[in-house]
Amino acid sequence: MSVTATPTPGSKLLKPSDHTLILIDFQSQMSFATKSIDAVNLRNNAALISNGAKGFGVSTILTTVAEKSFSGPMFSEITDAFPGQKLFDRTSMNTWEDAAVIEEVNRIGKPRIVLAGLWTSVCIVGPALSAIDQGFEVLVIADACGDVSTEAHERAMERMVQAGAQPMTSLQYLLELQRDWARTETYDMTTGIAKKFGGAYGLGIIYAKSMFGASEGH
């Protein structure tokens, strides 16, 4: 049987409208013990996905644990991207066991869940396995998560992948939402986020645009 290729995206690729991004426990107390990723990289990646999600209009849930009594405020890199948005503060380590968060998930009504936060082995594994068990498709932004050791992070990622979660990275998330440089309505926003938070890739964009006015898609 022959197979015919068509110039259309695969159904597994993310679109801004088909998923809910849940950012979990990006808080000071949690980050103090995070050793699997440098704090600067973690905050940078959190900012990249937050600004990307906001710019593309992705349904986003922000949640903390014991914000006032123990863990501290959510990273400003995230809350600055979503000014005035409600933060769901929990007592449960597993976000999926918090009734208010799940009420918001159901209100939004998207079949795909994208997760990022601290720590991978507790605060991300819990909702990932729970959501998969209830029929959701789950993706985890691996470099916007962290744990008390590299071992803890890697074993947590393996456990989620074995259960059916799909791993991805922060820059991949942003560029998958854009996906075509000919989408001029979001081109400047995407490259602007990449220039600010995209590390060496962002420096490359700055260089190309400054030195010879380069522009993808033209």
Disulfide bonds with the S-S distance in Angstrom:
none
